[in-house]
Amino acid sequence: MTSKEMEKYFFEFNLFDFYKRRINYVEVFLNQLGCLVFHQKSWRWCPICKNYSKMFLPFGIKPRPDAQCPHCKSLERHRFVWLYLTMASTIFNKPSKTVLHIAPEECFEIPFLSRLGVNYITADLNNPRANIKMDITKISFVDNSIDVIFCSHVLEHIVDDIKAMREFYRVLKPGGYSIIMVPLKGLHTFEDSSVVEPEQRLKLFGQKDHVRHYGMDIIERLTNVGFIVDIIEVDQIVKKNNVYRFGLANTNDKIFHCTKEVN
């Protein structure tokens, strides 16, 4: 996306009704009321695009039920992290922060841009919509220049993930943080650098372009780089009676909130 396109989107979308575009506790309450008044209580509601559905769609190589919003195409992890970002983090607080979004998901681009404007920077190695073409093991920003990095389901594609984590740490300002999500399986990370064929990777890692299965020991990798890591789980953000409404009943996703310590 060019700078002119960014300006166009910013000026078009930051004028959306504030009430409809900001997720907060009042809005969640009104969503519940809307379910009771206008829809059956069992209907799904997407907190990103604000649309109702009878059910979310199945999605995945092995299709997961109730996974994808039919309107904005968000998945469980997108809805979970959006609820966290808008209800429990400081990412959209004033003054505006410089946010670097790695491999930007399409469902997030307008909501982020409408809130952050020119402070929202997208980066990807292959995505033509991204502002910057960038290898995250060689980030093209100076030290201590970014407030927040958002990186979801990317590191499992990166051969030298430790180098990418070090780059995140380097470019973050002291007190800045990375929001990191990865597919998780068990306690211990499994990787094998000799596995290079796509079909082998599919069999071992679940996807042709994945190079590992992360376990919860990803925390050690992040702390060894220097991060202070907090783990966010669905039940910390979403009340039990809302898990099905947001389509989060089938996810084991966790958010790793990784802070760069202030010296």
C-alpha positions, 0 to 999 in steps of 0.5 A: 500500500502506497503512502497515498493509498494509506492517506485515502484509507485513513481519511475514509475510515477514521470517520466511521462511527466511533461507537461502531468501530471501537471494541470496549466493554460497553460494546460487548454488553450491547452485542449481548443485548443485540443477540437477545433482542434481534438474534437468537442467543446462539448466533455468532458475532465477529468483534472485528467486522461487527457482523452476526452469523448463525455460525462461523464457517469451517476452515483449515487443512483439516477443517475446524468447525465454527472457525471463519467469519463469513464476512471479514474472513477472520479466524479464531486467533484473529478474533481473540487477539483483537479482543485482547488488543482493544480491551486489555492492551495499550496499543490504541491508547493516545498518544498514537504508537508506531506499530509494525505489523508483520505479514498483515492479515487483510481483516485487520488492515482497515481497523488498524489503519483507522485507529493509527493512521500513518503510525501503522506500518505493514511489512511482508516479504511477498505481500504486495499490499504491505507498505514495506518489503522486508525480511524479519531477520534483517529489519530495516529500522534503526534501534529503539524506533518502534513502539509495538510489533504485531507478529501472528503465525509468522515465526513458524515459517522462519528458519532462523527464528531466534534472529528474527526475535533478536531483530524485534528486540533491537528495533523496539523502544525500551518499554515497547512490546511485541505481540506474538502468536504461533501455532502451538503443540505440546510443551517442546518445540520440534524442528528438523533442519534436514526436512526441506521438502514441502510434503515432508514439512506438511507431514511433520509440521502440519503445513508445507511452508512450516519449519517447526512445531512450537511448544510452550518452550518458545517462552525460553527462546523469547526470554533468552533474547531479553523479553519479559514474557506474559502469556494471555489465554482466552479465558483471561479476556473472554467470559465463558458465556461469550466463548461460543459467541466469538467462535473461540471454543475450538482454539488453544491459541495463546498470546505472548506479550513480550516487553523490552525492559526499560534500562 
